[in-house]
Amino acid sequence: MADAAGAARKKFRSHMLIEAALIAVLVLYMVLAQEKVVGEDLAFTVVGAGLMALVSYWTLNTLRDGLEVVAARLRGIRH
């Protein structure tokens, strides 16, 4: 059980680092997009939409990993 909790914790930490990097890239994109009109540059808009979708997916994935860490801890407390 302790090994499973450790593996879940390690996976969660690595996903949090990737999450932070993705959010930083999204913030940079938003700063660059301040002066642009939506749809003016189609490629720029598509990149932004894709980046937002990726961040949303990764956030949900990271939350799932966090729940796995909590579940592993609770399993360890009960047994």
PEMO-V723962 format. One record per pair of residues at least 12 apart in sequence whose ideal C-beta (glycine too) atoms are under 6 Angstrom apart, sorted by the first residue. I is the first residue (numbers start at 1). GAP is how many residues later the second one is. If there is no record, write none. Layout:
i=I gap=GAP
i=I gap=GAP
This chain:
i=1 gap=75
i=4 gap=68
i=5 gap=67
i=5 gap=71
i=8 gap=60
i=8 gap=61
i=8 gap=64
i=9 gap=60
i=11 gap=54
i=12 gap=53
i=12 gap=54
i=12 gap=57
i=15 gap=47
i=15 gap=50
i=19 gap=39
i=19 gap=43
i=22 gap=33
i=22 gap=36
i=26 gap=25
i=26 gap=29
i=29 gap=19
i=29 gap=22
